[in-house]
Amino acid sequence: MQKIEILVGSMLGATEYVADALVEKLQEMEIPNQLHLKPDLADLDNSALWLVCTSTHGAGELPDNIKPFSKQLEEQQLPQLTYLLVGLGDSSYDTFCEGAKQMQTLLNNAGATLLAEPILIDVLQHPVPEDEVVAWFESDLVRDAIKSRLQR
């Protein structure tokens, strides 16, 4: 069985809590996974499914820990890559979930395929974002996409 690479972009820790909840869910499902708190292209399996979880910081910027990875993606071609995307943000800012949108653009420009509609969590509406993300992850659409991808 293939594995899932979980890439985290976080400044204040909320996205790490989301990633930890997803790791727990994947362990329950007996799906191999690896968590990357400082993603680096050289450490990632491009044949795995990537689950990118990132917040937005400042004026629509990526968190510091994932910025170097985003720079690595700028010149990459990853047509075999498939991914899912989780974004956390604050809707009181006009740059709501801009970090996740930037990652989606970078991955799409590299030729990667998004498996399901991203989930963009407004932390003002969902103060415990991991609950919303786990519910999304367990939805039929996402679960079926993951099963289909991992059985290749």
C-alpha positions as a Python dict, from the first residue, in 0.01 Angstrom:
ca = {
    (1, 'M'): (0, 0, 0),
    (2, 'Q'): (119, 346, -77),
    (3, 'K'): (162, 607, 191),
    (4, 'I'): (51, 961, 257),
    (5, 'E'): (301, 1239, 306),
    (6, 'I'): (158, 1509, 539),
    (7, 'L'): (318, 1850, 481),
    (8, 'V'): (256, 2118, 745),
    (9, 'G'): (281, 2496, 726),
    (10, 'S'): (216, 2647, 1068),
    (11, 'M'): (315, 2955, 1266),
    (12, 'L'): (109, 2928, 1584),
    (13, 'G'): (44, 2554, 1602),
    (14, 'A'): (-319, 2515, 1495),
    (15, 'T'): (-222, 2349, 1167),
    (16, 'E'): (1, 2108, 1358),
    (17, 'Y'): (-303, 2004, 1565),
    (18, 'V'): (-493, 1944, 1242),
    (19, 'A'): (-206, 1734, 1105),
    (20, 'D'): (-184, 1534, 1430),
    (21, 'A'): (-558, 1459, 1409),
    (22, 'L'): (-511, 1339, 1050),
    (23, 'V'): (-218, 1119, 1154),
    (24, 'E'): (-443, 960, 1419),
    (25, 'K'): (-716, 901, 1161),
    (26, 'L'): (-470, 749, 914),
    (27, 'Q'): (-334, 519, 1185),
    (28, 'E'): (-689, 404, 1261),
    (29, 'M'): (-731, 333, 889),
    (30, 'E'): (-393, 153, 886),
    (31, 'I'): (-263, 380, 612),
    (32, 'P'): (113, 443, 629),
    (33, 'N'): (198, 810, 662),
    (34, 'Q'): (479, 1046, 742),
    (35, 'L'): (449, 1391, 899),
    (36, 'H'): (676, 1672, 774),
    (37, 'L'): (685, 1981, 997),
    (38, 'K'): (959, 2135, 781),
    (39, 'P'): (885, 1996, 436),
    (40, 'D'): (1179, 1952, 202),
    (41, 'L'): (1138, 1816, -150),
    (42, 'A'): (1437, 1584, -108),
    (43, 'D'): (1264, 1409, 186),
    (44, 'L'): (930, 1349, 11),
    (45, 'D'): (807, 1053, -186),
    (46, 'N'): (663, 1191, -510),
    (47, 'S'): (475, 867, -572),
    (48, 'A'): (287, 907, -241),
    (49, 'L'): (-31, 1107, -194),
    (50, 'W'): (56, 1444, -44),
    (51, 'L'): (-175, 1598, 215),
    (52, 'V'): (-78, 1965, 241),
    (53, 'C'): (-202, 2147, 553),
    (54, 'T'): (-116, 2514, 583),
    (55, 'S'): (-230, 2829, 752),
    (56, 'T'): (-186, 3185, 632),
    (57, 'H'): (33, 3432, 815),
    (58, 'G'): (73, 3807, 805),
    (59, 'A'): (-55, 3972, 489),
    (60, 'G'): (-142, 3649, 307),
    (61, 'E'): (193, 3478, 341),
    (62, 'L'): (288, 3117, 392),
    (63, 'P'): (416, 3022, 738),
    (64, 'D'): (794, 3044, 779),
    (65, 'N'): (844, 2667, 805),
    (66, 'I'): (693, 2596, 462),
    (67, 'K'): (829, 2897, 269),
    (68, 'P'): (1155, 2722, 167),
    (69, 'F'): (950, 2428, 37),
    (70, 'S'): (728, 2663, -165),
    (71, 'K'): (1044, 2803, -327),
    (72, 'Q'): (1153, 2448, -414),
    (73, 'L'): (822, 2389, -592),
    (74, 'E'): (857, 2692, -819),
    (75, 'E'): (1080, 2516, -1072),
    (76, 'Q'): (948, 2161, -1037),
    (77, 'Q'): (754, 1939, -1272),
    (78, 'L'): (556, 1680, -1076),
    (79, 'P'): (297, 1540, -1320),
    (80, 'Q'): (275, 1207, -1133),
    (81, 'L'): (192, 1378, -802),
    (82, 'T'): (-154, 1377, -646),
    (83, 'Y'): (-248, 1584, -344),
    (84, 'L'): (-517, 1702, -104),
    (85, 'L'): (-522, 2048, 49),
    (86, 'V'): (-627, 2184, 388),
    (87, 'G'): (-618, 2558, 454),
    (88, 'L'): (-670, 2745, 780),
    (89, 'G'): (-744, 3113, 788),
    (90, 'D'): (-931, 3402, 942),
    (91, 'S'): (-1217, 3538, 731),
    (92, 'S'): (-1184, 3884, 886),
    (93, 'Y'): (-879, 3929, 659),
    (94, 'D'): (-909, 3979, 283),
    (95, 'T'): (-625, 3726, 245),
    (96, 'F'): (-838, 3443, 388),
    (97, 'C'): (-656, 3111, 331),
    (98, 'E'): (-415, 3275, 88),
    (99, 'G'): (-137, 3039, 203),
    (100, 'A'): (-336, 2734, 94),
    (101, 'K'): (-429, 2904, -233),
    (102, 'Q'): (-60, 2976, -300),
    (103, 'M'): (29, 2610, -238),
    (104, 'Q'): (-249, 2500, -472),
    (105, 'T'): (-120, 2730, -746),
    (106, 'L'): (237, 2608, -701),
    (107, 'L'): (136, 2242, -709),
    (108, 'N'): (-96, 2289, -1006),
    (109, 'N'): (177, 2477, -1195),
    (110, 'A'): (407, 2181, -1129),
    (111, 'G'): (152, 1955, -1297),
    (112, 'A'): (22, 1787, -979),
    (113, 'T'): (-339, 1669, -958),
    (114, 'L'): (-574, 1779, -681),
    (115, 'L'): (-787, 1477, -580),
    (116, 'A'): (-1077, 1657, -411),
    (117, 'E'): (-1197, 2010, -346),
    (118, 'P'): (-975, 2171, -81),
    (119, 'I'): (-1115, 2243, 261),
    (120, 'L'): (-1064, 2602, 372),
    (121, 'I'): (-1140, 2643, 742),
    (122, 'D'): (-1237, 2977, 893),
    (123, 'V'): (-1100, 2966, 1247),
    (124, 'L'): (-1354, 3229, 1351),
    (125, 'Q'): (-1636, 2987, 1268),
    (126, 'H'): (-1453, 2669, 1373),
    (127, 'P'): (-1230, 2730, 1677),
    (128, 'V'): (-1137, 2358, 1678),
    (129, 'P'): (-1044, 2320, 1311),
    (130, 'E'): (-927, 1961, 1343),
    (131, 'D'): (-1288, 1847, 1397),
    (132, 'E'): (-1394, 2002, 1065),
    (133, 'V'): (-1091, 1864, 881),
    (134, 'V'): (-1142, 1511, 1013),
    (135, 'A'): (-1511, 1525, 909),
    (136, 'W'): (-1400, 1639, 558),
    (137, 'F'): (-1137, 1365, 549),
    (138, 'E'): (-1399, 1104, 642),
    (139, 'S'): (-1647, 1227, 381),
    (140, 'D'): (-1732, 984, 103),
    (141, 'L'): (-1575, 1207, -161),
    (142, 'V'): (-1236, 1230, 9),
    (143, 'R'): (-1234, 875, 143),
    (144, 'D'): (-1315, 732, -202),
    (145, 'A'): (-1051, 951, -368),
    (146, 'I'): (-790, 831, -120),
    (147, 'K'): (-883, 464, -159),
    (148, 'S'): (-874, 492, -537),
    (149, 'R'): (-536, 665, -531),
    (150, 'L'): (-373, 431, -281),
    (151, 'Q'): (-484, 118, -466),
    (152, 'R'): (-295, 214, -783),
}
